């Protein structure tokens, strides 16, 4: 057991990060983390509360020394029961560069209750280089094809207020490669 106040570190000397499913009481912390990340679309506090409670099986958070440093929300689309739709990923400035976004996806996929998942889906705007890099790396680590097609059109779906979103599908994934996402 570790002594109080001792900081656990990884091989690089960074504070250790603990990944886990969220609890309903995590909703306000998740909401604050997203609000502190201007590049992300914000959700209502209530939406984040529901993600942390009703959708906890397909969401994950990351903590270091009790501080929330990462969040991934996802769900299983009703008409695609073998698919994890990744809604949003957020990593704090303090935890960037450690492969945490991919680890959060891996955390959800590795759970026994999610062993049925064979595909990952999300939407990404054409200019979101960070998300393209993340999901391309996830596809590579899972040895799975990545496909893209326009899903939500700027004019038709967003009334011109948001860039078009491309639908991305990764899969079928190789379940024996899921542990590779957990490695930084």
ABEGO torsion letter per residue (X at the ends): XBBBGBBBBBAAGBBBBBBBBBBAAAAAAAAAAAAABAABBBBBAAAAAAAAAAAAAABBBBBBGGBBABBBBBBBBAABAABBBBABBBBBAAABGAGAAAAAAAAAAABAAAAABABBBBBBBAABAAAAAAAAAAAAAAGBBBBBBBABBAAAAAGGABBBBBBBBBOBBBAAAAAAAABX
